[in-house]
């Protein structure tokens, strides 16, 4: 700088003006050098590194490029150049160095943030990430890093040791606990969820309290995101999955069977003992032929051994249309290709109610896909409702407008007949 200033004075420039011109020239030179350093780093060095990374088989370095870890790190080069040339401006050297240190701390925070995101991206490529997600832990580390970065920034501005600021955190612990309450609860809940394997990304959960019914798409420090079946997204606090109850359908999906538990209500006035004509008609039903023959033999032997007087239907044992109907449904389910053969399959009667006698189907489909399951369930009950009249049974249904119109028409016809 002295050389440039002396050279300007020899050219006839006044000493004061030469001093300011010298400083201006040096500032412009440093700026140009910084731009050149930034250009060389990003356009030359980074291109070489990128080309080298793309040629390798490993994927982890590709994530480093996607998160721009090296790009952010490249911002340090111009700062280092300015830092080591700050002695040229002794009047402003302390301010320049302080500003550069602040800048480097900010860049370092950005680099560490991108690096942690890269670690999470690499971890997500492994199957264990669905069982043991680490995003919550990554966020905790980020919080600590930003706290430390904030302390360093403040201490650098104040010109004090960071230890002085840290000593004051004891008095602020209550405030810190209040501010980071959700994060602390989320951290503890995340550890419990992970260690107990309560939920994973991709699990179908049902949590009516929060209106959540769908698949988990993200587990973070503070929230769990659930994409509902209507494609809306419900956000649940992480600690709520520990403090409140919810249903996880993962067991059903892994078991390979999805439960059908639905009833048909039979009008109890249509239940009756089977007549010989009904029995002969039931023998023509493919699934029932062997059952009817076996039951007839069993009933005949029982009544004969116990000397039962069959002149009254009340005495002894006999087939009923509701019993044959229940047996038919059981055999129909056992032969159904979509019913799981290794899980419970039964047809049972429930407690009679004012709407009739519930005949419940309790079985499992061998396909857990929602659409397939609903289709199988609908097909089964379509068939049950359609064949009920073949057993002289009526499915209970409250009177409708059509029923009332039919009654009125019948009454009108009677009146005309007697008129």
Phi, psi and omega in degrees: 000323177296322179297314181295320180295317179296322180294321178293324179293321179294337178277000177099009179277138179298152186300317181295316180293322179298324180296312180293323178295321179298315179297320179296316180298318181293321178297315180297319180297315181295320179297315179296320178295321178296317178297318179296318179296318179295319180296313181297319182296314186278322186270335183253299184297314182295323178296320179295315180296317180298316179298320180293320181294316182296334180281341182277159181275339185289143181268338187296324180289336175294321177295327176298319177292318181296323178275358176058043178295313182290324178299318179291323179294332181295339180292347182285330185301309177299325180294320178296319179298315179293322181300316184277354175253006181293338180296342179290344180236075186302329181294321184252010187301314183297320179292320179296314181297321179295317179296320179294320178298317177300317180297316181295323178297317179297316179297319180298321177296317179296320179295314180296321178299314179294324180293320178294321176297323178295318178300318178295319179298317179295319180295326181292344179285347180262149182296330182296342181297333178285332180271321183233075179292144182244007183300321178299317179293323177299319180293324176297316178299320178298319179300314179297319180296316180292327175297313179297318178298318178297319178297316180296320179296314181294316181296325178292321178293321181280343182074025181245165178287142177300334180297329179295318178293321181295328179294336180275352181288337177298319179289335182264010185299321180296319178295319180296318179298323180290316182293319185256027181302310182297321180293320180293315177298319179296322179296312180297317179296320179299321178295318179293318180297320182286314184293326180267001179052049183281319178219155175224162173295129183102348178291145173266117179240155178232115182226085185303329183302325180254007180067030182257128176205090183175199185266141175285126180250346181199137174236114180241189183295315187256336187223156171238124181263129180240123175270111182289169183292339176271014176074005171282163182240125177254132179255122182245135173301138183301319183291343178292332179289344177262321184278332181247163180271149176208162180252127177252122184270011182299321180301320178296317181295321180286328181290334178085012179222137180241131191283138168253124180217089185215149184244153168247130182265116183264133176295118187291341178288347180266357180280133183203167173290148180282132174275164177303323179295319179295318180298317179296323179292321180293333179293340179280352177277125189306308184292337188264347188305305182295323181296314181297314180299315181295318181292320178299316179295317180297316181292318180297317179295321181294311181295324180288318180295329182260009177051055183275134175274109185270012176293337174247134182295340182290329184284144174070197182254150178202159177283144174242154181293328179289325178292318178294321178299316179296319178295322179296315181299318180301313180292324178297317179293319181296333179264358182286130184291342183260004178264132182292124185279342183260007179239168184303134176219110181209158175237125186224157174267138178256178179300126179300143180230179184294343179264006177125194179262114179287124171252109189261136173263123179234104184205176181232135174280155179268012176227122184271356178299133187301311183297317179296316180302313180296323178295316179296315180299317180294318179299318181297314183283334170303314182293315182299314181294326182286326185269349182306317179298335179295340178256017181059034178248147176246133175279130185292138176208133177299148180303137179248177176300325179296319179297317181295319178297320179296319178296318179295319179297317179298318180295319178297319180296321178296317179298319178295323182295320182274351182287000000 
